[in-house]
Amino acid sequence: MTLGRELKISIAVALTVYIIYLLCPFFDSGDSDWYWPTAISLVREGNFDIDEFSDHELLDHDYRIQKVNGHYYMQYPISLSLLLVPFVIIHDGILLSGHQAMQLLGIGSSVEITSYMDLIVKYSYRMGVILGSFFTAMAALIIFRIARKYLNMRYSLLLTGAFAFATSAWSVASRAMWQHGPSMFLLSLALLFLIRAQKDERWVKYTGFILAYAYFIRPTNVIPAMFFTLYILLYHRRRFLVYGMMALPVFLFFFYYNFITYGAVFPKYFTPHLFDGTQRFTQALIGHVISPARGLLVFSPIFLFSLAGIYLKISRRQLLPLDFFLLAIMGSHWLLISYFPHWWGGHSYGPRLWADMVPFFCYFLIPFFNAFGNLPFKRVVLPVFAVLLGLSIFIHSRGAFMTEAVKWNQVPANVDKHPERLWDWSDLQFLRGLF
């Protein structure tokens, strides 16, 4: 297939996923509401504080906001807001053009560009789903490009569809400007570059910037950053220095920002204070896999075939060093999120804390697809695969379409105060609102 045709199909895949995401009615803003206003503050005032919102009656009591040295800041990483700066510039350009056009036509404009209060109330959550969907669709594009390294077009499209609609990419990452969408995009991109580096080591250097930025978007990405760094040190040693040089500016910028803002190299959000859930560790370890409300294999049973793909690689002695490090990343991530006291991820839908690892689980579907034609009991495996894929899509469509599914976290009791509900098979989150 020609390069031009591959490019057209890749763009079509990303656009299709993006449009479908935008057509879904449910918005789940939650923690993510202040990323967009922070980006606006950076563009319009040249700073990361959100003091311009200080007259908002809820600001002093908003758990997402912290007050440092008399200034208000979002408590979550600013790195995501930095990613949104180009979108703010486009957004403001559109508003300004529309405002000027209406003035020329003598029509009154109801949009006040400088009205931050109006912006946060009316636009923030909507921009969240537009931008969250964008980054998640970009992750789907990268997954498609990874698949095309190993699979034919049909299986590549199938794998991409599984990523986009049978996982938390749809029900969580695309529903708001969560950290997970950009995180999945960057981790997928790092994986693609490391796969390409197996034939051309020049790709290694780009992963330095990508992995450093992924860490400052979501602190749990310290695990893939560390393991990929070790992999590069062992298997691409000649490129390790330039890899480090590409990562260094990211660290220097954020260390400088943190120090002048918080008086510390790392803000509280990046410190281990969140990891003190040893009393629930065993329960969390099991719950992340099979809890009826948060279990990965409950919400995405299609990943049973990822386990099959791992088995095929090991049994056929096809496990590459990169594969081994991916398994180490996934296992370590599982351990890490099991140390969260609120291991279920608060008021969310399904296995949200697994979302960042979804690209790697999809990667291990590739050996299953490659071996599909030669698998024993093919006539049994195909219907099982189809059923589990359909079930996974159905489950995550519930999170994308139904507010009742997310209201499960509060009704009949707050799950944060009654975590025993996480094991109630008689009240499944993804069936809320169906009957």
Helices and strands as residue ranges (DSSP letters): H 3-23, G 30-34, H 35-45, G 51-53, G 59-61, E 65-68, E 71-74, H 79-83, H 85-104, H 116-122, H 124-148, H 153-165, H 168-171, G 173-175, H 180-197, G 201-203, H 204-217, G 219-221, H 222-235, G 237-239, H 240-262, G 268-270, G 272-274, G 278-280, H 281-290, H 296-299, G 301-303, H 304-315, H 321-337, G 352-357, H 358-363, H 366-371, G 372-374, H 378-401, H 403-407, G 419-423, G 429-431
